Amino acid sequence: MPLPSSNAPPDSFSCLIPEILSDIFAYCSNETTILNGSDTPWTLTRVSRHWREVSLDTPAMWTFLSIDFDVISCSQTADHHSMLSFALKNTRDKPLHIYMYTKKYTPSPRIQPLLDLLHVHCARWSTLRLCVPNTVGRSFLRVIPLPKLYPLNIGAFSSLRELIIDGKDTSFSVNDWALFVLLTAAPLVRTVKISSVQCPQLGHRSPLLLRNQIAHLEVAGYTGSQIVDTISKSPRLETLVVKSYWKEWDSTVLQTMLLVTTILHWTISLECYRVPLPIYFPSRYPTNTPWTLSLERLFRNAPQTKSLILEGGFFGHIFDKIATDLLLPNLEHLVVKPSTTGVILLSPPLASILSAVESRVGPDTPSNVAKLKSLEVYAISTAHDVSLTYQLKSLCRYGLSTRVLRTRPSRFPHKWPFDPSMVTWISMALFPLIFMDPGDGTVRENLPIFDQMLQILERKQFKSKKELEPSGNLMYIRQLTSPSANIPQSVEQEYHIRERFARLYEKWSSLP
């Protein structure tokens, strides 16, 4: 494809030998779309004859092929087929990284020839990333004509190593299942990232029924039971990232837990918009549910874990168990930060984190646990315990790499630092105390978390009853003070749950 060139090379680079200039160009992949003539690779070919020759002789500069479907649909003049063909020719059989995306997507007959051209080279695809917004519907197939994107033979994607799907809260339809069967059957796939996609709606058709070579898995909208089911089918899994860890109102509850010996790196992100509480997942009919799955139980069965990233509304329970009960004995790297996308902003429980870290870095660290090597914590500057950040930073005296930051609430895109409906969510999480058998193991397992939830409520100050009433908060509080609340006497003696709720009800019901 002929392009104009200039004979005036920039002075600072005019004397560079082609090999050095090529190494520099290799890092200059396209920033927007390969179909944009002003993007980096095309711009470099126009600077001078010397730069053009080096650019065309640098395959790595062309192997990242970003396709913006909106540009194809809206433009009436650009010769996209010739541009893509020219770029593919310059890749010289090197592995390809394909990124296809759209923000609005207007169907156009000009798209299919480009897809046909791409799938001719699908044996060289190393990375495939698809990104569509939630405004385009529930199915990827309604957005990108994927049935015509790939050949029928399953062995076509022989070089594919990484699959990334970003649906922006889009759901997969049953028709999309064929795509995942094909892509995950590629023999070299080791990384699968499915972000912002509500996978549980597929149930047993989940795209995570993968071959056993997967080593890095990132998913969104998954429950504890589905996580364990995925782990059981992925014996080589080393890294698991779970965004939007879902509550399990209706899931099939596990009776037993497998021992997870392969996963070394966990990331759990709580982005739930209802009951964003990580540990306790009650079922709708608790009398038929002897056990539910908690994060503590999940981590208890993953003793080899070396790094843990927790993002969202976590309470101190997990950290208390790390400090006192040898949870995650091989943990070396810990990151804790508030949610970046949820509606509720909760600062990490610094006191519990401090206790956990001190138990893993000081001279009194038990010999049967690993010493922590790095700590990263983001605390909200307005949190009641924010002064503890100084003590966390001081732990660097033990050789711990620390990064402890105070962050203003305004830096997080939450609607409220503390939404009044949080009272409802916490009350709902405590509600099983009314209905569940007092001997239920999960209730007792999570009583420390209930206590921490109550502490949040007790610290909160409302100015008027109007802040509480829209969500029926006082109704929930009153029911938890009722004698019919099935709270064991031993629990009440230790945590005074009914008594504390009674004080809250009296305090809030007297508001103007």
Secondary structure, DSSP 8 states (H G I E B T S, - for coil): ------S---GGGTT--HHHHHHHHTT---SS-TT-TTSHHHHHHHH-HHHHHHHHT-GGGTSEEEEEHHHHHH-SS--HHHHHHHHHHHHTT--EEEEEE-SS----TTHHHHHHHHHTTGGGEEEEEEE--GGG-S-GGGTS-GGGTS-S-GGG-TT--EEEEEEEEE---GGGHHHHHHHHTSTT--EEEEEEE-GGGGGGG-TT---TT--EEEEEEE-HHHHHHHHHT-TT--EEEEEEE---SSS---SS-----S--EEEEE---SS---SS----SSGGG-S----HHHHHHT-TT--EEEEESS--THHHHHHHHS--STT--EEEEE--SSSSB-----HHHHHHHHHHHHSTT--TTS----EEEEEEETTSTTGGGHHHHHHGGGGT-EEEEEEE-GGGS--SBSS-THHHHHHHHHHTHHHHS-TT-HHHHHTHHHHHHHHHHHHH---S-GGGTGGGTHHHHHHHHTSTTS---HHHHHHH-HHHHHHHHHHHHHT--
